[in-house]
Amino acid sequence: MKPCTQCGRCCTNSDFMGSLTASGDDVKRWRREGRDDILSWVQVLGGENNPFGDLWISPRTGNEAQRCPFVRKIRGQERYTCTIYETRPETCQQCPMAVDHMKTVRCEMLEPGDTDADVAAF
């Protein structure tokens, strides 16, 4: 596997965005950090002691976002950056997940012959 190129395809793929969830640890961390900016995009489910949530739900429309609301294009480049990198959801921390996922989003890190074991080792 190549190093991450910041292509943003994992953060801007509308098919992938609809499957993302926040763990209970994510929700609790964001509450502790006072990250209402993030929580406004999370449909929090579960009770107070066992929260989890659907990511990225527009606070204006209630619809799933077509891309992560916290990814930004780097000016003058075809690269992207995460504005919440230090506290991003666990699901984002675990990216890439598998070769099939990388193929789906057309990840630039994937090289011929890469296996799920290579992805897990990344």
DSSP file with accessible surface (Angstrom, degrees, kcal/mol):
  #  RESIDUE AA STRUCTURE BP1 BP2  ACC     N-H-->O    O-->H-N    N-H-->O    O-->H-N    TCO  KAPPA ALPHA  PHI   PSI    X-CA   Y-CA   Z-CA
    1    1 A M              0   0   50      0, 0.0   109,-0.2     0, 0.0   108,-0.1   0.000 360.0 360.0 360.0 142.3    0.0    0.0    0.0
    2    2 A K        -     0   0   99    107,-2.8     3,-0.1     1,-0.1   109,-0.1  -0.473 360.0 -92.3 -80.7 160.9    1.1    3.5   -0.7
    3    3 A P        -     0   0  101      0, 0.0    -1,-0.1     0, 0.0     2,-0.0  -0.316  59.0 -78.0 -65.6 159.4    1.0    6.2    2.0
    4    4 A C        -     0   0   80      1,-0.1   103,-0.0    -3,-0.1     0, 0.0  -0.346  38.6-165.4 -60.2 134.7   -2.2    8.3    2.2
    5    5 A T        -     0   0   39     -3,-0.1    -1,-0.1    -2,-0.0    75,-0.1   0.349  37.9-118.9-101.9   1.5   -2.3   10.9   -0.6
    6    6 A Q        +     0   0   93     73,-0.1    74,-2.5     1,-0.1    -2,-0.1   0.838  59.0 153.9  60.8  37.0   -5.1   13.0    1.0
    7    7 A C        -     0   0   18     72,-0.2    -1,-0.1     1,-0.1    74,-0.1   0.734  45.9-140.3 -67.8 -22.1   -7.2   12.3   -2.1
    8    8 A G    >>  +     0   0    6     72,-0.2     4,-1.3     1,-0.1     3,-0.7   0.496  61.7 129.0  79.0   3.5  -10.3   12.8    0.1
    9    9 A R  H 3> S+     0   0   77      1,-0.3     4,-0.7     2,-0.2     3,-0.1   0.825  70.8  52.6 -66.4 -27.9  -12.2   10.0   -1.6
   10   10 A C  H 34 S+     0   0   43      1,-0.2    -1,-0.3     2,-0.2    96,-0.0   0.794 115.4  42.0 -74.0 -25.1  -13.1    8.3    1.6
   11   11 A C  H <4 S+     0   0   35     -3,-0.7    57,-3.0     1,-0.1    -2,-0.2   0.562 119.3  41.4 -97.3 -12.4  -14.5   11.6    2.9
   12   12 A T  H  < S+     0   0   43     -4,-1.3     2,-0.8    55,-0.2    -2,-0.2   0.341  80.4 111.7-119.4   5.9  -16.4   12.7   -0.2
   13   13 A N     X  -     0   0   26     -4,-0.7     4,-2.3    -5,-0.2     3,-0.3  -0.712  52.0-159.0 -85.9 111.1  -17.9    9.4   -1.4
   14   14 A S  H  > S+     0   0   51     -2,-0.8     4,-1.2     1,-0.2    -1,-0.2   0.833  89.6  55.2 -63.0 -32.9  -21.7    9.8   -1.0
   15   15 A D  H  4 S+     0   0  132      1,-0.2    -1,-0.2     2,-0.2     4,-0.2   0.905 112.5  43.0 -66.8 -38.9  -22.3    6.0   -1.0
   16   16 A F  H >4 S+     0   0   23     -3,-0.3     3,-1.8     1,-0.2     4,-0.3   0.878 104.8  64.1 -73.6 -37.3  -19.8    5.5    1.8
   17   17 A M  H >< S+     0   0    6     -4,-2.3     3,-1.5     1,-0.3    -1,-0.2   0.876  94.0  61.2 -57.9 -37.4  -21.0    8.5    3.9
   18   18 A G  T 3< S+     0   0   31     -4,-1.2    -1,-0.3     1,-0.3    -2,-0.2   0.647 101.2  54.0 -67.6 -11.7  -24.4    6.9    4.4
   19   19 A S  T <  S+     0   0   78     -3,-1.8    -1,-0.3    -4,-0.2     2,-0.2   0.436  82.4 113.5-102.0   1.6  -23.0    4.0    6.2
   20   20 A L    <   -     0   0    6     -3,-1.5    35,-2.1    -4,-0.3     2,-0.3  -0.522  39.7-179.1 -85.0 140.1  -21.0    5.8    8.9
   21   21 A T  E     -A   54   0A  72     33,-0.2     2,-0.4    -2,-0.2    70,-0.4  -0.930  24.2-127.0-130.9 157.0  -21.8    5.7   12.6
   22   22 A A  E     -A   53   0A   1     31,-3.3    31,-2.1    -2,-0.3     2,-0.1  -0.858  27.0-131.8-100.3 136.2  -20.4    7.3   15.7
   23   23 A S     >  -     0   0   30     -2,-0.4     4,-2.3    29,-0.2     5,-0.2  -0.342  26.3-106.3 -77.4 167.9  -19.5    5.0   18.6
   24   24 A G  H  > S+     0   0   18      1,-0.2     4,-2.8     2,-0.2     5,-0.2   0.894 123.7  54.6 -60.2 -39.0  -20.6    5.6   22.2
   25   25 A D  H  > S+     0   0  100      2,-0.2     4,-2.5     1,-0.2    -1,-0.2   0.888 106.6  51.7 -63.1 -38.5  -17.0    6.7   22.9
   26   26 A D  H  > S+     0   0    1      2,-0.2     4,-2.8     1,-0.2     5,-0.2   0.965 112.0  45.0 -59.3 -52.9  -17.1    9.2   20.1
   27   27 A V  H  X S+     0   0    0     -4,-2.3     4,-2.3     1,-0.2    -2,-0.2   0.928 114.9  47.7 -60.5 -45.2  -20.4   10.8   21.4
   28   28 A K  H  X S+     0   0   86     -4,-2.8     4,-2.6     1,-0.2    -1,-0.2   0.909 112.3  49.9 -63.5 -41.6  -19.1   10.9   25.0
   29   29 A R  H  X S+     0   0   38     -4,-2.5     4,-2.6    -5,-0.2    -2,-0.2   0.935 110.8  48.7 -62.3 -46.2  -15.8   12.4   23.9
   30   30 A W  H  <>S+     0   0    0     -4,-2.8     5,-2.9     1,-0.2     4,-0.5   0.880 111.9  49.4 -64.7 -36.5  -17.5   15.1   21.8
   31   31 A R  H ><5S+     0   0   90     -4,-2.3     3,-1.0    -5,-0.2    -1,-0.2   0.938 112.3  48.0 -64.0 -46.3  -19.8   15.9   24.7
   32   32 A R  H 3<5S+     0   0  184     -4,-2.6    -2,-0.2     1,-0.3    -1,-0.2   0.873 113.8  47.4 -60.6 -39.3  -16.8   16.1   27.1
   33   33 A E  T 3<5S-     0   0   89     -4,-2.6    -1,-0.3    -5,-0.2    -2,-0.2   0.507 111.1-121.3 -80.4  -6.6  -14.9   18.3   24.6
   34   34 A G  T < 5 +     0   0   48     -3,-1.0     2,-1.8    -4,-0.5     3,-0.3   0.825  52.8 162.2  68.9  32.1  -17.9   20.6   24.1
   35   35 A R    >>< +     0   0   67     -5,-2.9     4,-2.6     1,-0.2     3,-0.6  -0.415   8.3 152.4 -88.3  65.1  -17.9   19.8   20.4
   36   36 A D  H 3>  +     0   0  117     -2,-1.8     4,-2.0     1,-0.2    -1,-0.2   0.789  68.6  66.9 -62.9 -25.9  -21.4   20.9   19.6
   37   37 A D  H 34 S+     0   0   71     -3,-0.3     4,-0.2     2,-0.2    -1,-0.2   0.903 109.7  35.5 -61.7 -39.0  -20.2   21.7   16.1
   38   38 A I  H X4 S+     0   0    0     -3,-0.6     3,-2.2     1,-0.2    -2,-0.2   0.938 115.2  54.5 -77.7 -48.2  -19.7   18.0   15.5
   39   39 A L  H >< S+     0   0   26     -4,-2.6     3,-1.7     1,-0.3    -2,-0.2   0.788  96.1  67.1 -60.5 -25.8  -22.7   16.8   17.6
   40   40 A S  T 3< S+     0   0   57     -4,-2.0    -1,-0.3     1,-0.3    -2,-0.2   0.742 102.5  48.3 -66.4 -19.1  -25.0   19.0   15.5
   41   41 A W  T <  S+     0   0   49     -3,-2.2    16,-2.6    -4,-0.2    15,-0.6   0.254  99.6  84.7-100.4   7.9  -24.2   16.7   12.6
   42   42 A V  E <   -B   55   0A  13     -3,-1.7     2,-1.2    14,-0.2    13,-0.2  -0.952  68.3-145.7-116.5 128.1  -24.8   13.5   14.6
   43   43 A Q  E     -B   54   0A  97     11,-2.4    11,-1.9    -2,-0.5     2,-0.3  -0.799  30.0-148.4 -88.1  97.3  -28.2   11.9   15.1
   44   44 A V  E     +B   53   0A  52     -2,-1.2     9,-0.3     9,-0.2     2,-0.2  -0.555  21.7 177.9 -75.7 130.5  -27.5   10.6   18.6
   45   45 A L  E     +B   52   0A  57      7,-3.7     7,-1.8    -2,-0.3     5,-0.0  -0.722  37.6  45.7-122.0 172.7  -29.4    7.3   19.5
   46   46 A G  S    S-     0   0   52     -2,-0.2     6,-0.1     5,-0.2    -2,-0.0  -0.045  91.6 -56.8  78.7 172.1  -29.4    5.2   22.5
   47   47 A G    >   -     0   0   48      3,-0.4     3,-0.5     4,-0.1    -2,-0.1  -0.153  57.3 -91.4 -81.2 178.3  -29.6    6.3   26.1
   48   48 A E  T 3  S+     0   0  137      1,-0.2    -1,-0.1     2,-0.2    -3,-0.0   0.863 127.9  41.6 -58.6 -37.3  -27.4    8.7   28.0
   49   49 A N  T 3  S+     0   0  143      1,-0.2    -1,-0.2   -21,-0.0    -3,-0.0   0.614 124.4  35.6 -87.9 -14.5  -25.2    5.9   29.2
   50   50 A N  S <  S+     0   0  118     -3,-0.5    -3,-0.4     2,-0.1    -1,-0.2  -0.363  81.3 163.2-135.3  55.9  -25.1    4.0   25.9
   51   51 A P        +     0   0    1      0, 0.0     2,-0.3     0, 0.0    -5,-0.2  -0.354   4.5 154.6 -78.8 156.8  -25.1    6.6   23.1
   52   52 A F  E     - B   0  45A  93     -7,-1.8    -7,-3.7   -28,-0.1     2,-0.3  -0.900  19.3-161.3-158.2 176.5  -24.2    6.0   19.5
   53   53 A G  E     -AB  22  44A   0    -31,-2.1   -31,-3.3    -2,-0.3     2,-0.4  -0.998  25.1-105.2-165.1 161.6  -25.2    7.8   16.4
   54   54 A D  E     -AB  21  43A  56    -11,-1.9   -11,-2.4    -2,-0.3     3,-0.4  -0.776  48.0-125.4 -87.5 133.6  -25.6    8.1   12.7
   55   55 A L  E    S+ B   0  42A   2    -35,-2.1   -35,-0.2    -2,-0.4   -13,-0.2  -0.771  72.1  13.9-102.0 166.2  -23.1   10.4   11.0
   56   56 A W        +     0   0    4    -15,-0.6     9,-3.2    -2,-0.3     2,-0.5   0.677  65.9 159.7 -79.0  99.8  -23.3   13.1    9.1
   57   57 A I  B     -C   64   0B  21    -16,-2.6     7,-0.2    -3,-0.4    -1,-0.1  -0.880  44.5-116.4-103.1 121.8  -26.9   14.2    9.3
   58   58 A S     >  -     0   0   15      5,-3.1     4,-2.4    -2,-0.5   -17,-0.1  -0.352  12.8-149.8 -60.7 126.3  -27.5   17.8    8.2
   59   59 A P  T  4 S+     0   0   73      0, 0.0    -1,-0.2     0, 0.0   -18,-0.1   0.740  97.0  48.6 -69.0 -18.6  -28.8   19.9   11.1
   60   60 A R  T  4 S+     0   0  221      3,-0.1    -2,-0.1     1,-0.1    -3,-0.0   0.890 128.7  15.9 -85.0 -43.4  -30.7   22.1    8.6
   61   61 A T  T  4 S-     0   0   90      2,-0.2     3,-0.1     0, 0.0    -1,-0.1   0.648  87.3-129.2-107.1 -21.5  -32.4   19.5    6.5
   62   62 A G     <  +     0   0   50     -4,-2.4     2,-0.2     1,-0.3     3,-0.0   0.501  69.0 124.4  80.5   3.2  -32.2   16.2    8.5
   63   63 A N  S    S-     0   0  105     -5,-0.1    -5,-3.1     1,-0.1    -1,-0.3  -0.623  72.3 -94.3 -94.4 156.4  -30.8   14.5    5.4
   64   64 A E  B     -C   57   0B  99     -7,-0.2    -7,-0.2    -2,-0.2     2,-0.1  -0.446  44.4-116.2 -66.2 136.4  -27.6   12.5    5.2
   65   65 A A        -     0   0   18     -9,-3.2    -1,-0.1    -2,-0.1     3,-0.1  -0.437   9.6-136.0 -71.6 148.7  -24.7   14.7    3.9
   66   66 A Q  S    S+     0   0  129     -2,-0.1     2,-0.3     1,-0.1   -49,-0.2   0.625  88.8  11.7 -80.1 -15.1  -23.2   13.7    0.6
   67   67 A R  S    S-     0   0   96    -11,-0.1   -55,-0.2   -50,-0.1    -1,-0.1  -0.960 102.0 -73.1-151.9 165.8  -19.7   14.2    2.0
   68   68 A C    >   -     0   0   11    -57,-3.0     3,-1.3    -2,-0.3   -57,-0.0  -0.424  35.9-142.3 -63.7 130.9  -18.2   14.8    5.4
   69   69 A P  T 3  S+     0   0   20      0, 0.0    -1,-0.2     0, 0.0   -58,-0.0   0.604  97.9  56.1 -71.9  -6.3  -19.0   18.3    6.6
   70   70 A F  T 3  S+     0   0   15    -59,-0.1    13,-3.0     2,-0.0     2,-0.4   0.288  82.1  99.2-111.6  11.5  -15.5   18.6    8.2
   71   71 A V  E <   -D   82   0C   3     -3,-1.3     2,-0.4    11,-0.2    11,-0.2  -0.796  52.9-168.5 -97.2 137.7  -13.4   17.8    5.1
   72   72 A R  E     -D   81   0C 119      9,-2.8     9,-2.7    -2,-0.4     2,-0.3  -0.993  21.8-122.1-129.4 137.9  -11.9   20.8    3.3
   73   73 A K  E     -D   80   0C  91     -2,-0.4     2,-0.5     7,-0.2     7,-0.3  -0.564  31.8-118.9 -73.8 135.8  -10.2   21.0   -0.1
   74   74 A I    >   -     0   0   44      5,-3.2     3,-2.2    -2,-0.3     5,-0.4  -0.684  40.5-102.1 -77.5 124.3   -6.7   22.4    0.1
   75   75 A R  T 3  S+     0   0  237     -2,-0.5    -1,-0.1     1,-0.3     3,-0.1  -0.172 101.1   5.1 -53.5 128.6   -6.6   25.6   -1.9
   76   76 A G  T 3  S+     0   0   79      1,-0.2     2,-0.3    -3,-0.0    -1,-0.3   0.542 117.0  87.1  77.4   7.9   -5.0   25.1   -5.3
   77   77 A Q  S <  S-     0   0   99     -3,-2.2    -1,-0.2     2,-0.2     2,-0.2  -0.901  79.8-124.8-133.5 163.0   -4.6   21.3   -4.9
   78   78 A E  S    S+     0   0  134     -2,-0.3     2,-0.3    -3,-0.1    -3,-0.1  -0.313  82.1 101.6 -97.3  45.9   -6.5   18.2   -5.5
   79   79 A R        -     0   0   69     -5,-0.4    -5,-3.2    -2,-0.2     2,-0.3  -0.909  56.8-149.0-129.4 157.9   -6.0   17.2   -1.8
   80   80 A Y  E     -D   73   0C  41    -74,-2.5     2,-0.3    -2,-0.3    -7,-0.2  -0.874   2.8-156.8-128.9 157.9   -8.2   17.4    1.2
   81   81 A T  E     -D   72   0C  64     -9,-2.7    -9,-2.8    -2,-0.3     2,-0.6  -0.957  19.7-123.9-134.0 152.8   -7.7   17.9    5.0
   82   82 A C  E >   -D   71   0C  38     -2,-0.3     3,-0.9   -11,-0.2   -11,-0.2  -0.858  10.8-161.3 -98.7 123.7   -9.8   17.0    8.0
   83   83 A T  T 3  S+     0   0   69    -13,-3.0    -1,-0.1    -2,-0.6   -12,-0.1   0.566  94.3  41.0 -82.5  -7.5  -10.7   19.9   10.2
   84   84 A I  T >  S+     0   0    3    -14,-0.3     3,-1.8     1,-0.1     4,-0.4  -0.003  74.3 133.7-122.6  28.2  -11.5   17.5   13.2
   85   85 A Y  G X   +     0   0  125     -3,-0.9     3,-1.1     1,-0.3    -2,-0.1   0.847  68.2  54.8 -49.8 -45.1   -8.6   15.1   12.7
   86   86 A E  G 3  S+     0   0  167      1,-0.3    -1,-0.3    -4,-0.1    -2,-0.1   0.749 124.5  24.7 -65.8 -23.4   -7.6   15.0   16.4
   87   87 A T  G <  S+     0   0    5     -3,-1.8    -1,-0.3     2,-0.0    -2,-0.2   0.068  88.1 145.9-128.6  24.7  -11.1   14.0   17.5
   88   88 A R    <   -     0   0   48     -3,-1.1     5,-0.1    -4,-0.4    -3,-0.1  -0.167  59.5 -81.9 -61.8 158.4  -12.5   12.4   14.3
   89   89 A P    >>  -     0   0    1      0, 0.0     4,-1.8     0, 0.0     3,-0.8  -0.200  35.4-114.7 -60.9 153.0  -14.8    9.4   14.7
   90   90 A E  H 3> S+     0   0   54      1,-0.3     4,-1.7     2,-0.2     5,-0.1   0.867 116.4  60.9 -55.5 -38.1  -13.4    5.9   15.4
   91   91 A T  H 34 S+     0   0   22    -70,-0.4    -1,-0.3     1,-0.2     4,-0.1   0.877 106.2  46.4 -61.0 -33.7  -14.8    4.8   12.0
   92   92 A C  H X4 S+     0   0   42     -3,-0.8     3,-1.2     1,-0.2    -1,-0.2   0.863 107.9  56.1 -74.8 -34.9  -12.5    7.4   10.3
   93   93 A Q  H 3< S+     0   0   90     -4,-1.8    -2,-0.2     1,-0.2    -1,-0.2   0.797 106.0  52.9 -64.8 -27.8   -9.6    6.4   12.4
   94   94 A Q  T 3< S+     0   0  122     -4,-1.7    -1,-0.2    -5,-0.2    -2,-0.2   0.429  89.8 151.8 -88.8   1.0  -10.0    2.8   11.1
   95   95 A C    <   +     0   0   29     -3,-1.2     2,-0.1    -5,-0.1    -3,-0.0  -0.564  47.5  48.6 -79.8 139.6  -10.0    3.9    7.5
   96   96 A P  S    S+     0   0   17      0, 0.0     3,-0.1     0, 0.0    26,-0.1   0.586  70.8 177.2 -76.4 156.9   -9.1    2.2    5.2
   97   97 A M        -     0   0   77      1,-0.4     2,-0.3    -2,-0.1     3,-0.1   0.833  55.6 -19.7 -98.7 -39.9  -11.1   -0.8    6.2
   98   98 A A     >  -     0   0   27      1,-0.1     4,-2.4    21,-0.1    -1,-0.4  -0.976  64.2 -98.2-164.5 163.4  -10.6   -3.4    3.5
   99   99 A V  H  > S+     0   0   14     -2,-0.3     4,-2.6     1,-0.2     5,-0.2   0.912 121.8  53.6 -58.2 -44.2   -9.5   -3.8   -0.1
  100  100 A D  H  > S+     0   0  114      1,-0.2     4,-2.4     2,-0.2    -1,-0.2   0.905 109.0  49.2 -59.0 -41.5  -13.2   -3.8   -1.3
  101  101 A H  H  > S+     0   0   26      2,-0.2     4,-2.2     1,-0.2    -1,-0.2   0.928 110.4  50.4 -62.1 -44.8  -13.8   -0.6    0.5
  102  102 A M  H  X>S+     0   0    1     -4,-2.4     5,-2.8     1,-0.2     4,-0.6   0.889 111.1  48.9 -62.2 -38.2  -10.7    1.0   -1.0
  103  103 A K  H ><5S+     0   0  131     -4,-2.6     3,-0.6     3,-0.2    -1,-0.2   0.907 108.3  54.7 -66.3 -40.6  -11.9   -0.1   -4.5
  104  104 A T  H 3<5S+     0   0   88     -4,-2.4    -2,-0.2     1,-0.2    -1,-0.2   0.908 116.8  35.1 -60.1 -43.6  -15.4    1.3   -3.9
  105  105 A V  H 3<5S-     0   0    2     -4,-2.2    -1,-0.2    -5,-0.1    -2,-0.2   0.470 109.9-122.1 -91.0  -1.0  -14.0    4.8   -3.0
  106  106 A R  T <<5 -     0   0  160     -4,-0.6    -3,-0.2    -3,-0.6    -4,-0.1   0.922  36.9-161.0  60.6  46.7  -11.2    4.5   -5.6
  107  107 A C    > < -     0   0   25     -5,-2.8     3,-0.8    -6,-0.1    -1,-0.2  -0.361  17.8-144.1 -61.8 133.3   -8.5    5.0   -2.9
  108  108 A E  T 3  S+     0   0   51      1,-0.2    -1,-0.1    -2,-0.1  -106,-0.1   0.606  93.6  69.5 -75.0 -12.2   -5.2    6.1   -4.3
  109  109 A M  T 3  S+     0   0   10   -108,-0.1  -107,-2.8    -7,-0.1    -1,-0.2   0.769  75.9 101.8 -75.7 -25.6   -3.3    4.1   -1.6
  110  110 A L    <   -     0   0   39     -3,-0.8     3,-0.0  -109,-0.2   -11,-0.0  -0.380  51.9-172.2 -68.5 131.1   -4.3    0.8   -3.1
  111  111 A E    >   -     0   0   76     -2,-0.1     3,-2.2  -109,-0.1    -2,-0.0  -0.891  38.0 -83.5-119.0 153.9   -1.7   -1.0   -5.2
  112  112 A P  T 3  S+     0   0  137      0, 0.0     3,-0.1     0, 0.0    -1,-0.0  -0.277 117.2  23.2 -54.3 134.8   -2.1   -4.2   -7.3
  113  113 A G  T 3  S+     0   0   71      1,-0.3     2,-0.0    -3,-0.0    -3,-0.0   0.342  84.5 145.1  90.5  -8.3   -1.8   -7.2   -5.1
  114  114 A D    <   -     0   0   27     -3,-2.2    -1,-0.3     4,-0.1     2,-0.2  -0.386  30.9-161.5 -62.4 142.0   -2.8   -5.5   -1.8
  115  115 A T     >  -     0   0   67     -3,-0.1     4,-1.9     1,-0.1     3,-0.3  -0.733  35.9-101.5-119.1 169.8   -4.8   -7.7    0.5
  116  116 A D  H  > S+     0   0   91     -2,-0.2     4,-2.8     1,-0.2     5,-0.2   0.841 123.8  59.3 -60.3 -30.4   -7.0   -7.2    3.5
  117  117 A A  H  > S+     0   0   72      2,-0.2     4,-2.0     1,-0.2    -1,-0.2   0.895 104.2  50.0 -64.6 -38.7   -4.0   -8.2    5.6
  118  118 A D  H  > S+     0   0   67     -3,-0.3     4,-1.0     2,-0.2    -2,-0.2   0.912 111.7  48.4 -63.9 -41.8   -2.0   -5.3    4.1
  119  119 A V  H >< S+     0   0    6     -4,-1.9     3,-0.7     1,-0.2    -2,-0.2   0.929 110.9  49.8 -64.8 -44.9   -4.9   -2.9    4.9
  120  120 A A  H 3< S+     0   0   85     -4,-2.8    -1,-0.2     1,-0.2    -2,-0.2   0.868 109.2  52.7 -63.4 -34.6   -5.2   -4.2    8.5
  121  121 A A  H 3<        0   0   88     -4,-2.0    -1,-0.2    -5,-0.2    -2,-0.2   0.725 360.0 360.0 -73.2 -21.3   -1.4   -3.7    9.0
  122  122 A F    <<        0   0  128     -4,-1.0    -1,-0.2    -3,-0.7    -2,-0.2   0.937 360.0 360.0 -65.5 360.0   -1.7   -0.1    7.8
